Amino acid sequence: MLTRTVFIESVGRYERLFKSTPPSRVVQFTERVPMVKGRIDKKASTATGYAWLVWEKDKLDNCEMFWIPPCRKTLEREGDYQQAPRTPNRSSKTVIPMRRSEGGDLFSG
């Protein structure tokens, strides 16, 4: 799961998810990964950190921490930005509610 790093900080989330099923790997980006809804922008910046949380069936008892070294400049190509599709700006948004489990949240059960 690609998630904001703060996702792992919640006491409630620890009790409901991580305590019984911790990820086998937490892979932290060392660079900030700018994510802009509906578009890609080479000049975008962010103060938000991201990490990959990985659960492997055969490694459920040990959580390892890894870091992704700086690599954005090495992996980017100018064409990545020129070919990026743009999402049309919609004035009205449709909200589809998520179904909840009988326990009341996504991590119960």
Summary of the structure (lengths in Angstrom):
residues: 109
radius of gyration: 17.7
end to end distance: 19.8
largest distance: 48.4
contacts: 197
relative contact order: 0.22
helix: 23%
strand: 18%
